[in-house]
Amino acid sequence: MTTERRDDPVLAALADVLEQRKEASPDESYVARLHHKGLNKILEKVGEECTETILAAKDADLTGRTEHLISETADLWFHSLVMLSHLGLGPSDVLDELASRFDLSGLEEKASRPPEA
Ligand SMILES: N=c1c2ncn([C@@H]3O[C@H](COP(=O)(O)OP(=O)(O)OP(=O)(O)O)[C@@H](O)[C@H]3O)c2ncn1[C@@H]1O[C@H](COP(=O)(O)O)[C@@H](O)[C@H]1O
């Protein structure tokens, strides 16, 4: 498996907007407001969206309706991208990491870890 960059165009376009918003006014942009409030506020939002995604997944499992789960997952991905952007990272860093794992089974990776102290 090759590991050349294959950035998703949606994620790449959103990452560009998030980067531009670092210079924008907090009065005019939600993303600029998050950057202005700082990392702790961004992490609070990631945590909230994570919980909401879990609840939506349980609901989707019970009802078979997936619209809410898709919407909450989009909120989680979006706020995770704001977090990465705030720390000078972007989606390509995560996509590269996932691509590098293509040939490695999760069970093999776990077995190769050094024993915990
Ligand atoms: N994809 C998104 C996106 N997804 C979710 N959100 C916002 O995330 C916020 C958080 O959702 P919540 O349900 O928690 O709302 P809330 O309770 O009002 O939030 P808080 O008051 O707790 O912060 C809402 O205001 C949503 O509108 C987004 N805001 C922006 N984007 C993208 O970012 C771009 C830049 O946005 P601005 O910076 O606002 O111009 C946009 O063009 C979009 O492409």
PDBQT file of the ligand as one rigid body, heavy atoms in Angstrom, charges set to zero:
ROOT
HETATM    1  N1  LIG A 201     -19.003  22.914   9.614  1.00  0.00    +0.000 NA
HETATM    2  C1  LIG A 201     -19.220  23.844  10.376  1.00  0.00    +0.000 A 
HETATM    3  C2  LIG A 201     -19.995  23.659  11.569  1.00  0.00    +0.000 A 
HETATM    4  N2  LIG A 201     -20.595  22.570  12.103  1.00  0.00    +0.000 NA
HETATM    5  C3  LIG A 201     -21.161  22.970  13.244  1.00  0.00    +0.000 A 
HETATM    6  N3  LIG A 201     -20.957  24.298  13.443  1.00  0.00    +0.000 N 
HETATM    7  C4  LIG A 201     -21.431  25.138  14.548  1.00  0.00    +0.000 C 
HETATM    8  O1  LIG A 201     -21.019  24.574  15.766  1.00  0.00    +0.000 OA
HETATM    9  C5  LIG A 201     -21.814  25.178  16.796  1.00  0.00    +0.000 C 
HETATM   10  C6  LIG A 201     -21.918  24.227  17.954  1.00  0.00    +0.000 C 
HETATM   11  O2  LIG A 201     -23.056  23.483  17.900  1.00  0.00    +0.000 OA
HETATM   12  P1  LIG A 201     -23.946  23.318  19.193  1.00  0.00    +0.000 P 
HETATM   13  O3  LIG A 201     -25.067  22.446  18.793  1.00  0.00    +0.000 OA
HETATM   14  O4  LIG A 201     -23.098  22.865  20.333  1.00  0.00    +0.000 OA
HETATM   15  O5  LIG A 201     -24.455  24.834  19.383  1.00  0.00    +0.000 OA
HETATM   16  P2  LIG A 201     -24.382  25.836  20.582  1.00  0.00    +0.000 P 
HETATM   17  O6  LIG A 201     -25.001  25.231  21.781  1.00  0.00    +0.000 OA
HETATM   18  O7  LIG A 201     -24.986  27.094  20.036  1.00  0.00    +0.000 OA
HETATM   19  O8  LIG A 201     -22.813  26.072  20.833  1.00  0.00    +0.000 OA
HETATM   20  P3  LIG A 201     -22.092  26.843  22.031  1.00  0.00    +0.000 P 
HETATM   21  O9  LIG A 201     -22.843  28.107  22.286  1.00  0.00    +0.000 OA
HETATM   22  O10 LIG A 201     -22.020  25.895  23.200  1.00  0.00    +0.000 OA
HETATM   23  O11 LIG A 201     -20.692  27.114  21.494  1.00  0.00    +0.000 OA
HETATM   24  C7  LIG A 201     -23.088  25.685  16.114  1.00  0.00    +0.000 C 
HETATM   25  O12 LIG A 201     -23.073  27.100  16.151  1.00  0.00    +0.000 OA
HETATM   26  C8  LIG A 201     -22.925  25.200  14.685  1.00  0.00    +0.000 C 
HETATM   27  O13 LIG A 201     -23.457  26.124  13.731  1.00  0.00    +0.000 OA
HETATM   28  C9  LIG A 201     -20.228  24.753  12.411  1.00  0.00    +0.000 A 
HETATM   29  N4  LIG A 201     -19.740  26.006  12.144  1.00  0.00    +0.000 NA
HETATM   30  C10 LIG A 201     -19.005  26.177  11.007  1.00  0.00    +0.000 A 
HETATM   31  N5  LIG A 201     -18.730  25.144  10.132  1.00  0.00    +0.000 N 
HETATM   32  C11 LIG A 201     -17.883  25.367   8.928  1.00  0.00    +0.000 C 
HETATM   33  O14 LIG A 201     -16.934  26.375   9.234  1.00  0.00    +0.000 OA
HETATM   34  C12 LIG A 201     -17.037  27.419   8.283  1.00  0.00    +0.000 C 
HETATM   35  C13 LIG A 201     -16.662  28.730   8.939  1.00  0.00    +0.000 C 
HETATM   36  O15 LIG A 201     -17.660  29.092   9.902  1.00  0.00    +0.000 OA
HETATM   37  P4  LIG A 201     -17.615  30.545  10.561  1.00  0.00    +0.000 P 
HETATM   38  O16 LIG A 201     -16.331  30.653  11.267  1.00  0.00    +0.000 OA
HETATM   39  O17 LIG A 201     -18.800  30.647  11.487  1.00  0.00    +0.000 OA
HETATM   40  O18 LIG A 201     -17.720  31.523   9.421  1.00  0.00    +0.000 OA
HETATM   41  C14 LIG A 201     -18.479  27.361   7.763  1.00  0.00    +0.000 C 
HETATM   42  O19 LIG A 201     -18.589  27.935   6.485  1.00  0.00    +0.000 OA
HETATM   43  C15 LIG A 201     -18.699  25.851   7.731  1.00  0.00    +0.000 C 
HETATM   44  O20 LIG A 201     -18.133  25.307   6.558  1.00  0.00    +0.000 OA
ENDROOT
TORSDOF 0
